[in-house]
Amino acid sequence: MDSELINKVTWKIPNALTLVGSRSGDDWNAMTTSWVTQVAQEPVLIGIGVDKDAITHRLISEGRSFTVNLWDAENTRPFVKFSKPATKEGMALNGWSISEGITGAPIFDDSIAWMECTISQTVDCGSHTFFIGELVAANVNDDEATPASMSDTRMKYGGTRRGH
Ligand SMILES: Cc1cc2nc3c(=O)[nH]c(=O)nc-3n(C[C@H](O)[C@H](O)[C@H](O)COP(=O)(O)O)c2cc1C
């Protein structure tokens, strides 16, 4: 199939835009992630698609957990910064303050809502792994705010790999 068409079509999927937190020992990270969805109700399972080359992939594989942080659609600036490995200073990633979840993974204090999951299944999807996590903790910090979506930005993710 024509890769331009694949891009055009898949970029139309109206994904959320989130920050996925991960941690292994002293290594903490968060990355801009759009491939996020609930996949079951009993148990409550959340799936995320993570590039095998991402630091986040290693940290989730080792730490066996992740967080999904929903962000205010009015403030999409952090997504640019978090599309590169994050810098940790004290309890902050790229200057955004974090707390340690019950699994050890980072939770953003400024998220409008967050979910914390422990890995229940790891599905090999080629370039990416679909990590399926069971929800173990969650909170809504701001019930009024609208969660950010890809369409709130000019960013794109998905389609075919460049150079592939
Ligand atoms: C808008 C946007 C959405 C993204 N969505 C995903 C995603 O769902 N899964 C993924 O693996 N990488 C995604 N990325 C790419 C990662 O944010 C980027 O490769 C990051 O550097 C990898 O994270 P790392 O810090 O763990 O290496 C996205 C990037 C952008 C700009």
The ligand as an SDF file (V2000), in Angstrom:
LIG
                    3D

 31 33  0  0  0  0  0  0  0  0999 V2000
    2.4310   13.6750   18.9900 C   0  0  0  0  0  0  0  0  0  0  0  0
    3.3030   12.4990   19.3170 C   0  0  0  0  0  0  0  0  0  0  0  0
    2.7350   11.2910   19.6950 C   0  0  0  0  0  0  0  0  0  0  0  0
    3.5430   10.1850   19.9940 C   0  0  0  0  0  0  0  0  0  0  0  0
    2.9740    8.9880   20.3420 N   0  0  0  0  0  0  0  0  0  0  0  0
    3.7770    7.9200   20.5810 C   0  0  0  0  0  0  0  0  0  0  0  0
    3.2220    6.6590   20.9280 C   0  0  0  0  0  0  0  0  0  0  0  0
    2.0200    6.4950   21.0610 O   0  0  0  0  0  0  0  0  0  0  0  0
    4.0790    5.6310   21.1300 N   0  0  0  0  0  0  0  0  0  0  0  0
    5.4350    5.7550   21.0050 C   0  0  0  0  0  0  0  0  0  0  0  0
    6.1630    4.7770   21.1830 O   0  0  0  0  0  0  0  0  0  0  0  0
    5.9940    6.9410   20.7060 N   0  0  0  0  0  0  0  0  0  0  0  0
    5.1970    8.0270   20.4940 C   0  0  0  0  0  0  0  0  0  0  0  0
    5.7550    9.2260   20.1760 N   0  0  0  0  0  0  0  0  0  0  0  0
    7.2110    9.3180   20.0550 C   0  0  0  0  0  0  0  0  0  0  0  0
    7.8830    9.4790   21.3920 C   0  0  0  0  0  0  0  0  0  0  0  0
    7.3120   10.5440   22.1360 O   0  0  0  0  0  0  0  0  0  0  0  0
    9.3840    9.7370   21.1450 C   0  0  0  0  0  0  0  0  0  0  0  0
    9.8950    8.7890   20.2720 O   0  0  0  0  0  0  0  0  0  0  0  0
   10.1710    9.6920   22.4010 C   0  0  0  0  0  0  0  0  0  0  0  0
   11.3980   10.3060   22.1760 O   0  0  0  0  0  0  0  0  0  0  0  0
   10.4920    8.2980   22.8400 C   0  0  0  0  0  0  0  0  0  0  0  0
   10.5390    8.3500   24.1790 O   0  0  0  0  0  0  0  0  0  0  0  0
   11.7550    7.9610   25.0870 P   0  0  0  0  0  0  0  0  0  0  0  0
   12.0500    9.2210   25.8350 O   0  0  0  0  0  0  0  0  0  0  0  0
   11.1560    6.9110   25.9610 O   0  0  0  0  0  0  0  0  0  0  0  0
   12.9120    7.4460   24.2520 O   0  0  0  0  0  0  0  0  0  0  0  0
    4.9530   10.3170   19.9060 C   0  0  0  0  0  0  0  0  0  0  0  0
    5.5130   11.5550   19.5470 C   0  0  0  0  0  0  0  0  0  0  0  0
    4.7090   12.6310   19.2520 C   0  0  0  0  0  0  0  0  0  0  0  0
    5.3320   13.9390   18.8740 C   0  0  0  0  0  0  0  0  0  0  0  0
  1  2  1  0
  2  3  1  0
  2 30  2  0
  3  4  2  0
  4  5  1  0
  4 28  1  0
  5  6  2  0
  6  7  1  0
  6 13  1  0
  7  8  2  0
  7  9  1  0
  9 10  1  0
 10 11  2  0
 10 12  1  0
 12 13  2  0
 13 14  1  0
 14 15  1  0
 14 28  1  0
 15 16  1  0
 16 17  1  0
 16 18  1  0
 18 19  1  0
 18 20  1  0
 20 21  1  0
 20 22  1  0
 22 23  1  0
 23 24  1  0
 24 25  2  0
 24 26  1  0
 24 27  1  0
 28 29  2  0
 29 30  1  0
 30 31  1  0
M  END
$$$$
